[in-house]
Amino acid sequence: MTKKSFGPQPWLFPNPTVLIGTTFNGKPNFAPFAWCGITGGEPPTVSVGVRHQRHTLKGIYQNLTFSVNVPSIDLLKETDYCGLVSGADTDKVKVCGFKVFYGTLNTAPLIEQCPVNLECEVSHVLNLGIHALVIGKIVQSHVSEDCLTDDQPDIMKIKPFVYSRGPTARYNAVGEVLGQAYDVGKALKK
Amino acid sequence: MTKKKMGPQPMVWPHPTVLVGANVDGKPDFAAVAWAGVAAGNPPSVTVGLQPHRYSLKGIYQNRTFSVNVPSVDLVKETDYCGLVSGADTNKVKDCKFKVFYGILNTAPLIEQCPVNLECEVSHILNLGSHILVIGKVVETYFSEDCLTDGRPDISKVRPFAFGPGKYHVIGEAFADAFKIGWEIKGKPQKTAK
């Protein structure tokens, strides 16, 4: 067997790249996260792993709300920028030219330019070591109308991207369709 | 503003597509899961959302261990198949011709054909309604040697795929460096001499 052991590593690929929105002392802030995923379907829930010292986590603790904004590749630079600086000393909304709006929750800022926006209420926070795992219940979803096909979200129009580690940290686009889910596997059914 | 409200929806796209392995009654089984993600870095932890009636969950409860196997595009049919049938009445290992190996944990089956394999010990289980959230601490990681570049993991050789609504998608070429491209928005602050 030609496998190499690396010790414990968080290498579950691919990772999405999203902008988590929070309000701290009344001011909206956004930070990119790749350690984020869907955790449940009914109610729909999402998790995000946040280091304890992050400005984002301060806002989450203040309001127990946050947003998940899925950027398109057009917002690549802005997304990366939000991970290079801290909301503690930078107004990322201003620098990135984000148009912020609010939905049902008053403390979960949403970015109009991001095709998909989820408003979340915190349901659980777990201390997993150097990261806090924040689990949120999605209370409302917003999708840009120009990213819909037959009224349903179209990932080829949303154009999200993934974060990949190795050999260096990079972003990759989501490419062409490989196959229909719950269908391509039927070839193996007897 | 031209946004459409869709009600609460699990729309964090794209989702990864992984094969979660567990031993049920001593027999290895694998399930295709898109609702999975990284939870934390030290110790490295991952999350997997499974419906309560799933066969693999039975194995996770039995042993408190599981594996996460990252398939390449070459395994898309096998991965999808593992989401179409249940291990309760199907031997997926046999049907998919998976070569199973074990690492440190004796009850977390790993698939040799998958370029990346994580062995996990359950640290938390949360009931989130329709799904049980299993959080696992990664105790060992295996990488196929032909997916390394200069001894380091290379995702372009792993060729994982993503799950969008209803479809599997390839991951494209890397098109920008993370923690770098963002400085084009506003110049990188110059370090001041101390």
Interface residues (C-beta under 8 A of the other chain):
Chain A: M1 T2 K3 K4 S5 F6 G7 P8 Q9 P10 W11 L12 F13 P14 N15 P16 V18 A34 W35 C36 G37 I38 T39 G40 G41 E42 P43 P44 T45 V46 S47 G49 V68 V70 I73 L76 K77 E78 T79 D80 Y81 C82 G83 L84 V95 C96 F101 G103 E112 V116 N117 L118 S123 H124 L126 L128 G129 I130 H131 L133 I135 K137 I138 V139 Q140 S141 H142 V143 S144 E145 D146 L148 D151 Q152 P153 I155 I158 P160 F161 V162 Y163 S164 R165 G166 P167 T168 A169 R170 Y171 N172 A173 V174 G175 E176 V177 L178 G179 Q180 A181 Y182 D183 V184 G185 K186 A187 L188 K189 K190
Chain B: M1 T2 K3 K4 K5 M6 G7 P8 Q9 P10 M11 V12 W13 P14 H15 P16 V18 A34 W35 A36 G37 V38 A39 A40 G41 N42 P43 P44 S45 V46 T47 G49 Q51 V68 V70 V73 V76 K77 E78 T79 D80 Y81 C82 G83 L84 V85 D95 C96 F101 G103 E112 V116 N117 L118 S123 H124 L126 L128 G129 S130 H131 L133 I135 K137 V138 V139 E140 T141 Y142 F143 S144 E145 D146 L148 T149 D150 G151 R152 P153 D154 I155 V158 P160 F161 A162 F163 G164 P165 G166 K167 Y168 H169 V170 I171 G172 E173 A174 F175 A176 D177 A178 F179 K180 I181 G182 W183 E184 I185 K186 K188
